[in-house]
């Protein structure tokens, strides 16, 4: 076994790529650090905004009390409340002064302020902070003060343990685990093809020594990578003296309760869990490899249990026996307590048992190693197709032997599958999102109550002053019997209490329905003045009518469907941006069905990434036959014209691209349907229009835009046709460039450059009158089918039908141009 281990390790260490791993890790860390350092300050700004808002509120209340003290005097409790408010103001000024100069060491001042506020609450005066938010804030401040830390950047950290946590989540992710697994399989298969296994057999080495000799070096590499990556990621806080931030608390919601989890739990769990998971996959893979399985079958057998484990965790929650929690869905179930120690210990024992159980598999004789046939002894290839169709088969064989076809399908499945994982993981966090949104709503209600309570006091003061006034000419002024502000306060308190009760029912099945009923406006937009009729207000109500009519459950969360006109990117200022951003967060739509996943895939325009994969990896062109591999000389010996080769490559690109996207998309669609269901094909989606398209078209006088509704399935089908046309056009462009350029890599670069520039100009100069003829305008798939692109272009010519025709016609034109003879005929 030593000889095999030594041989494999020498082969790995002699590889020029192994030295790139530390360099890539360092480059990645430095790049992310530079990005975060440039964008740092989010947490500081949030703290400043929070305490400045509180300072303004306190000043508002103090002003009201001072006015009352001047006119009528204060009761004993009101005087105590005023004294407490003045003390709170002192603490808030100290905190604001520190934050303004960039000092986040405010935990002690914050605890003193919270203590003063708690005392102020006992006077039963105007409360201006959500008590649950204050509890979490006090818990976090106490933890930070106990560890002798200061508040630090949480969104974009760059020199603390939170930055290491962010790096750990990237370097020890499912993606890197899968990449490590592919490298392992590639090494074994390449050694098999090089007849290395046969060499070991000739030297009288047993199957056990051979297979353990391959498994142990890679297990050692897993450990080395884990230690190396952990060391480099901990360097920034170590060198800057911020290593103590491993005790920094991260607030995590468990049910309706918020708990504080220190950063070190992520730093401990992530590398160990990742290493155990990868080791389990490698052990299973080499056991399956001994069964002489092909790469496709082996990959499927490994992927199916992993996928089943993830589906099981989504459908049935956490279970200690499920290894998928080593890399996914672990935070909520393991990190708040020390339960993760037990889980990791159990998984480590499972790994040890797996390695021991592999011994009889390696030793068994019935599935022993059989050497592959050498190249000269392989069965001669006979084409299965006739005529020019043989060229298609020839192209497919070349790509298949290079592994490009399988690798492309794997990448596409990963890209489309990642979309579903992101959508599903976000949907799993829906209770947390709901709770945050409801707390924001309660904070708004508290701010309203503060305003009304101050006005209530002012109103009562005026009533009292009028009652004791003796200088009034007309005697007394008639005031309402009941303070009108008291009614507003009761209404706000009632809404607050309803939200408070609803928070404890977040896990119930009818929670989303109850939430929509509470947040749904009482009056129709038709009862409002026309200046209030924007697309968001109108479309939300009209969409709800359709949903009620068809008995379709609305997507959570929020009642409103935020139109593009109310996107925060179109804000007129900071306050407007904050308002639009808050509204968007309260009404973002979530789901986990297969149709919803397809909707998000198109809405995020991830199809652009898929097209890049086609260009870089899957597609072929005539330049590939010239450089870097000059196989054009072989083709010159055949009675084939360059035009025939050009056409066959073009046709092959289309067929393999459509096939690959159907296979990868189909796999993801089936998995997402199993987990989240098929979805509602008739779900109404907002579509924009520049003119009245039908009887069911509405007009917004505020946004000066028409709109109507199309079913989700219809828009997805339109998107599918548009994607077919996009592939058709881009393939023609790539084939034509490859027809003119002799170097394949130059062809790739030029195609990507033309595509990027075309897409940039199509978006930058969208309002140009002739820009609708630019095919790259129609690569923004979802914005084409929902009509928003026509609004941006201020032209009804930018639409799905014209886009589909322009892409196909321009693609056909580019393809036909490639038949213009530029080179000599091959005969």
N, C-alpha and C positions, 0 to 999 in steps of 0.2 A: 504493500500500500504506500510506503514511503516514496518508492520510485515514481508512482503515479502522481502523488501529491506534489512532489518536487518538479516533475515534468509539467504538470498543469500550471503550477505557480510561476515557473520560469516563462512559460508561454504567455501568461497574462502580464507579467511584469515587463517582458521584453516588448510588449505592444506599445506603440507610440501614443496610443489614445489613452492609456492608463494615466499618463502624466498630465493629461489635460483635465482630469477630474478635479484635483485641488485648484488648478487655475480657474476652471469654470465656477467652482464654488466661491472662490475669493472674488472673482469678477462679478458674480451675481450679488454677493453681499455688499460689495462696494457700490454697485449700481443702485440697489434698493436703498442703501443708506443715503446716497446722494439725492435720490428722488424724495425720500421721506424728510430729509433735512430741509429741502427747499419748500416743502408743503407743510412743515411743522407749524404748530400754533393753534390747531383746531380746538384742543382741550382748553388751552388758556383763553381763547376767545369765548368759548362756551361758559367758562367760569366767570369771565368778566361780564358777559351779558346777563347771567343769572343774578349776580350780586348787584349790578347796576339797576336791574329791574326792581329788585327788592329795596334798594336805596330810594328809588323814585317813589315806590309805594309807601314806604315809611314817611318820606317827606310830605307826601300827600295827606296821610293820616295825621301827622304831627301838625300840619297847617290847619286842618279842620279843628283839632283839639285846642290849639292856641286861640283860634277865633272864638270858639265856644267859651274858653276860659276868660277871654277879654270881655265878652258880652254878658254871659250868664254865670260864669264860674263852673268849676268841675266838681263832681262828687269825689269821694275819697278813692274809689276804685279807678275812676277815670284819671285822677292825678297819678296814681301808681302806674297805670298803663302808659301815661305820657312819659313818666320817668324811665320806664322800661324801654319805650321806643327810642328815647334819646340815647340810652345806653347801647341799644342795638345799632343805632346810627353810627356811634363811635367805632364799634367793631367792624361795621361794613366799610367805613372809610379806611380803616387800617388794612382790611383785606383788599380793597380796590387799589390803594396806594401800592401795595406789594405786587399785585397783578399787573399794574401799569408799568412797573419797572422790570417785569419778567420774572419775579420771584414767586414761585408756586408753593413755597413753604407756608401754607396758611391753615394747616389742620388745627393747630391750637387756637388760633383766632376764630376759626369756624366753629369749633366746639364751644368756645365761650359765647359766641353769638347764638348758637342753638340753645344753650343753657338759659340765656336771657330770654329767648323767645318762648321756651317752655314755661318760664315764670310768667311771662306776659299772657300766655294762653289761660292761666289760672284766673285772670281778672275778667274773663268772659267778655272780652271786647272784640274788636274786628280782627278775625284770623285772616292771614293773607298767604299762607303756605299750605300746600297739600300735606296733611300729616303723614301719609305713607311715603311720600317723596322725602320728607324730612327725616323719617326713621332710617331710610336707606342712606341718606346723606350723613347722618350722625354715625351710623355703623361704619361707613367707609372712612370717615374722618378719624374715628376712634382707632380703627385698625392702622391707618397710616401714621397717626401720632404714636401709637404703641410701638411700632417698628422703627420709629425715629426717621421717617421718610417724608418726602414732600409730594404733592400732586405732580403728576408727570403726563406727558403726551400719550394718549391712548390710541388715537386714530392713525397717526403717522409717526411712530417712535423711531429713533435712529441711534440712540446711545444708551439704552436701558435694556433691562431684561425683557421688557415688552417687545422690543425689536427682535430679540432672540426668539421669543415665542412666535412672532410672525414668521421668522425664517424657518423655525422648526415645522410649522404647519405647511410650509412649501417644500422643504427638503425631505420631510418624512411624510409625504402625501401618498395617496393611492397611485398617482401618476408615476412617481419615482419607483414605487414598488413594482408596478407593471413593467417599467423600463428595465429594472434589474432582472426581472424574470425573463424578458425577451433576450437580454444579453446572455444569460445562462443557457437558454435553449439554443441560441445561435452558436455558441461555443461548442456545445455538444454535437450539434448537427454538422457543423463545419469539420470537426475532428473525425466524425464518422465518415464523411465524404472523403476526407484525406486519408482514410484507412488507418487512423491512429489506434483505434480499438483493436484492429487486426494485428498491429505491431505489438500491442501489449499481450495479446493472446499467444503470439509466437514466442514471446519471452516468458511463457508459462505463468502468467499472472491470472489469478482467479477472477471470476465475475465480481465477487465481493470487493476485492482489492481495487478493481477498475472503477466500479461505481462509487464506492466510498471515497476513492481517490479523486473523483470529480466533485462529489458533494462537499467534502470537508474544505477544500480551498475556497469554494464560493461562500460557505458559511463564514469562513475567516474574513473574506472580503466584505461580507455584510457587516461584520463587527467592526472592521477597519473603517468602512465608510461611515458607520454610525458614530464612531469615536471622532473621526476626522471632521465630519460635518458639525457635530456638537461642539467641538473645540473651536472651530472657526466662527460659528455663530455666537459663541459666548465671549469672543474676543472684544467686541465693541464695548459691552458694559464692564468687562474686566479691565481694559486699558483706560477707560474713562473714570474708573472708580465708582461705577454704579452697579456693582454686582449685588448690593444689598436690595436692589429693586426686585429680586426674585420673590420677595415677600409682599410685593405690591398687590393689593386686593382687586380682583376683577368681579364686578357684580354679575350674578347669574340668576335667572329666574327659574325657580322650581315650583311648578304649579302656580299658586298665587303669592308665593313667598320669594323674596329676594335674599340670596345668600352671597357671602364674600368668599371667593376662591383665590388663594395665592397663586402667583405666576409659576412658582416652582413645580406645581403639580403637572402643568403642561410640559415643562422642560424635562420632567422625569418620565412621564407616561409616554409621550410621543416617540422618542427614539427607541425605547425598549419595546413598546407595542409594535412599532414598524418593523424592527429587526426580527421579532418573533413571527410576525405575519409572513415576511419574505422568506424566512427559513422554512416555515411550513409549506409554502408554495414550492420552493426548490426541492424539498424532500419528496413531495407528491409527484412533482414533474419528473424527477430522475427515476422514480419507481415506475411511472407510466412509460418512460422512454425505454426501459428495459423490455417492455412488451412489444417493442418494434412498431410503435404507433407513429403515424405521420405527424408532421408539425401541425396540420390543420386539426386533426382529431385530438392531439394532445392539448392544443390551445383551447379547444371546445370543452374538453373534460375538466380542465382547470377553471375555465371561465364560468361554467354552469354552476358549480357549487358556490363560488364567490357571489354570483348573481343571486342565487337562491338564498344565501345568507343575508344579503342586503334586503331582498324582498321580505324575508321573514322578519327582519328587524323593523321594517317599515310597517308591516301589517300587525305584528304582535308585540312590538316593543323590545325592550332589553331582556336578554337571557344570558346567564353566565357561561353557557356552553357554546355560544355563537362567536366564532373567531373574528367576524366582520367588525366587531366593536374595537378591535385593535387599531383600525385605521379610520373608522367612520362611526358616527352616532354614539359617541362615548362621553361627550362633555357633561351632558345633563345627568347621566346615570352613574358615572364613576367618579368624577373629579370633586363634586361638593363634599364627599366623605372620603374616608380612606379605603373605600371598597375596591378601588383600582388596584391596591396591593394584592388582595385576594385573587382578583381577576387575572392579573399578570402572572401570579404564581401558578394558577391553574392552567393558563395557556402555555407557560414554560414547561410544565409537566407533560402537557399534551404534545409539545414539540419533542421532548426527550423520548416519550413513548413512540412517537412517529418514527424517529431515527432508529430506535431499537427494533421496531416492527419491520423496518425496511431490510433488516439483515436477512431474514428468510426469503424475502423477495429477490434480493441480489444473489443469494446462494442457490436458489432453485435452478434445476437443470432443464425443466420443460420449456422455459422461456429464455434460455441462454442466448448470448450474443451470436448473431450470424453476420458475417462480413458482407457488405454491399458489393454488388457487381462492379468491376472496373468499367471505365468509360468505353473501352473497346468491346466489352462483352455485353453491353446493353442492347436491348432489342431495337432494331432499326425503326426509325420513324416513318410512317406512311401517312400522307395527308388524307383526312377524312372528307374534305370538301373538294370540289372540282372547279376548274377554271380559275377566274380571278378571285374567287372566294378563298382559294388556298393562301393568298396573301394575308387575309384576315387571320387565318389560323397561324400563319408564320409569325405575325406580330404578337399574337397572344402567347405563343410558346416562348418568345424572347422575354416578354414581360413577366411571364409566369416563372421562368427559370431564374430570373433576377430577384424574384420575390416581391416585385413591385405591386402586383395585383393584390396579393394577400395583405401586404403592408398597408396599401391604400384602404382596403376594406376595414382593417383594424383601426387605422387612423380616423376614418369617417365614422365608424361606430363609436370611437372614443369621443369625437367632437360632438356628434349628435347626442350620444349618451350623456356627455357632460352637461349638455343643456338640460336634459331631463333631471339629472342629479341635482343641479343648481335649483331648478324649479321645485323639485320635490323636497330638498332640504330646506328651502325657504318656506314651503308650505308646512313643513313640520314645526317651524318656529312661529306658526300663526298665533298660538296662545300668547307668546311673548309680544308679538306685534300688536295684538289686540289690547293687551294690558298697557303697553306704552302709549297707544293712541288714546285709550280711555283716560289715562293719567294726564295726557296733554289737554284733553277736553275738560277734565276736572280743574286743571290749572287755569284754563280760560274762564271757567265758571267762578272760580275763587276770585280772579281779577275783577270780574263783573260785580261780584258781591262786595268787594272792597269799595268799588265806585258807588254802588247803590247805598251801602251802609254810611258812607261819608255824606252822601246827599240826604240820606234819611236823617242823620244827625243835624245837618244844616236846616232841613225842613222843620224838624221839631224845635230847633232854636228860634227860627223865625216865628213859629206859632206861639212859642212862649214869650218872645219879645213883644209880639203884637198883643198878647193877652195882658201884659203888665204895663203896656205903653199907655200913657195918659195924654200924650201930645198929639194923638191922631185926630185929624180934622173930622174924618167920617166915622169916628169910633173905631171899631175893629174891622179887619178885612176878613171876608168869608174864606175859610180854608176847608178842603174836603175833610169829612169825618175821619177817614182812614188815610194814613200816609201812603201815597202812591208808590213810593220807593220800597215800602215794606212788602207790597204785593210782588214787586219785581224780585226782591230778596227771597221771598218764599218760593217763587217759581224757580229761581236758580238753585236754591237749596234742594228742591224736589228733584230737579234734573241731576244734581250731584249725587243724591241718595240713590236714585235709580241706577246710575252708572256704578255706584259703589256695590249695590246688591248684585248687579250683573257680573261684576268681576269674579265673583265666587262661583259662577256657572259657566266659566269659559270652556270647560271640557264637555259640556252637554251638547247633544246633537242639534238642538234647535237654537243654539246660541247665536249663530250668524243671523238667523231670521229675527230674533229679538233685538239684536244690535241694530239691524237695518230699520226696524220699526221705531226704535227710539231716536235714531239720528235722522230719520226721514222728515223733511219739512212738513209743517202742518197745512200750508196753503200752496196752491198751484201757481206756477209762474204766470199763468194767464190772469191771475188776480193782481199781479204786480204791474208796475209801470213798464212800458216797453224799453226804457234804458237799462232795465235789469235782465233783458232777454238775451243773454249770451249763449253760445253753443253749449257750454257745460251745463248750465241750468236747464235749458230746454231739452237737450238730448238725454239728460239723466232721468227726467220725468217721463219723456216719451218712451225711452227704453224700458222703464219700469212697467209702463202700461203693457208693452209687448210681452215682457216676462210674466206678468200676472195673467195675461190672456192665454199664453201657451203653457202656463203652469211650470215654468222653468225656475230653478233655484238660482238666484243671482250669485255671481262670483264674489267672494269676500275680497277685501273688506270695504265698507263704506257704501253709501247710497249713490254718490255721484260718479259719473263717468267723466274724468278730466279730459277735456279736448286739448288739441295741440295749441290752441290759442291761449290756453292758461298754463302752458308749460313754463317752468321757472326760468328757462333760458331766454324767454322773451320778456323778462321782468324789466320795469322801467327804473328801478332803483333798489337799494338794499332792503327797505321796508317792504316794497312790493314783492321782491324775491322771497323774503321770509314768509310772507303771506301765501304766495303761490306754492312754495315748497311744503309748508305745513299742510295745505289743502291736498297736495298731491300725496303726501305720506299717509294721510287719513283715508285716502280713497284708492290706493294702489290695489290692483287686482291680483289675486293669488289662486292657484289651483294645482292639481297634480294629475289631471286626466291626460290622455294621449293627445286629444285635440288641443287642449290648452298648451301642452308642450310644443306642438307644432306651431301654434300661434306665437309663442315666445321666441321660438327658433327663427321665425320670419321677422318678427318685430325687432329683434336684436340684430338682424341681418347677418347671421352667422354663415349664411350661404357664401359670402365672400371668402371666408376661410376655406370652405370646401373647394371653391373654384381654384384657389391658390394651390391646394394639394393636388388637384388634377394637373395643373400646369407643371408643377415642380417634380412630380413623382410618377404620375400615371400615363400621361399623354406622350405620344411619339410624333416625330415629324421627319421630313426628309434630311434635315441637317444632322440627325442622329446617325445616319448611315455614312456620314463623311468624317466628322470629328466629334469626339475623340477616337471612335472606333471606325476606321474606314472600310465598312462592309459594302460600300458602294461598288468596289471592285468585284466582289463576289456576285452582286446583282447584275453587274455588266456582262457576266457570262451567260445570263439567262435571257430568253426572248421576252423581255418585259420593258415597257416604256416607263420613263420617269413619271409620266402623268398617271399611269396605273398605280405605281407605288404611292404617289401623292394622294390619290383618291382612296386607296385602301387604308392608308394611315389615318386619313380624315374620318373615314367610316368607322374604323376600329376605335378611335378616340370617342366617338359618339356612343357606340354600343357599350363600351366598357364603362364609360362615365355614367350612363343611365342605369346600367346594371349594378354598378357599385353603390350608387346612391339609393337604389331600390332595396338592395340587400341590407345595407347598414341602417337605412331609415326604417325598413320593415322590422328589423330586430328590435330597435329602440321603441317603435310603435307598439309592438306586441308586449314588451316588458312594461312599458308605461301603462298599457291597458290593463295588465294584470294587477298592477299596484294601485292605480288611481281610476281605473275604469275608462271607458271610451270617451265620455264627455257628452255635451249637448250640441249636436250638429246645427240646431236651429237657433243657437244663441245669437241675439241681435248685436251686431257690431256697427259702430258709428262710421259712416262713409261721407266724405266731404264732396261738395259739388259747387261749381261756379254758376250754375243755372238750374232752373227747375227741371229735374230729371223725370219725375213722375208725380202722380197724385199724392203719394205719401212723402213728398219732399217738404221740409220745413225751412224757414228762413229766419236767420238771426240778424236783427237790425244793428246790434252792438258790434258783432264781428263781421257783418256784411258778407255772410256766407250762407249758402244752402247746405242742407245735410239730409240724409235719409239713413235707413238701416238695411244691411244685408246680413244674411245668416252666416255664421262662422264657416260652415262647410263650403258655401259658395265662394267665399274669399280665399279659403285654403286651396280649392280647386283652381281658381284663377292664378294663385301664386304658383301652383305646380306647373301650369302651362307657361307662365312667365319664366320659371327656372329652366324648363326645357328649351325655351328660346335663348336664354342667356348662355347655356352650355353650347348650343348650336353656334351662336355668334362667336363666342370666345374661342371655340375650337377652330373655326374658320380663320380667325385672326392668327392664332398660334401656328396653324398649318401653313398659312401664307408666308409668315415671317420665316418659318423653318424652310420654306421653299427657296427663299432668297438668300438666307444666311447659311454659311457653310459650317459654322461651329454650333453645336447643340446648346452649350451653356450660354453662349451669346444670344441665341434665340430665346432662351428662357428669360434672360435679363431684359431683353428688348420687349418681349410680350408683357412682362410684369410692369415695366416702365410705362409703356403705352396705356395699359389698363389703369394704372394709378393716376396718370396725368389726365386721361379721359374722364375718369370718375371725379377727379378734383374739379376740372373745369365744368363738368356737368352740374355740380352742386354750387360752385362759386358763381357761375354766370347763368343761373337757372332762368332768370327773367328775360334773357335775350330772346328775341322773337323766333329765331331759327333753331334754338337749342333743343326743341322737342325732337329734332331729327338726329340728335346725338344718341347713339345706342346706349351709351353708358349712363344716361339719365335713368334708364329702366332697370338698373342693377340695384336700386333701392326698393326691393320687392314689395314690402308691406306698405310703404308710403305711396306706391303706385296703385295698388289694388284698393286701398282705402281712400284714395282721392286727395290726400294731403299734398302730394307732389304737384298736382295741378293748381292748388291754392298758392303754393310757394312760387310757381312759375307764372301765376296769373294768366294761365292759358288752359282752356279746356282741351287743347290738342294733346296735352300730356295725360294720357289715360292708358288703361290696360290694353285696349284693343289696338291702338296705334303703336304702343310699345311692343306688343307681341309681333305685329307685322313688320315694324322697323328692324327688330332684332333678327327675324328670320330672313327678310329681304337683304339686309346689309350683310348678314352671314353668308347667304347664298352668293351675293356679289363677290365677296372676298374669296370664297371657294372657287368661283369660276375664273377669277383673275389668276389664280395659281396655275391654270391650264395654259396660260400664254407661254409659248416656248421661249425659254431663256438659255437652255443648255442643249447639248447634242443628245440625240436619241440613243438610248441604250439598246443594242440589238444582240 
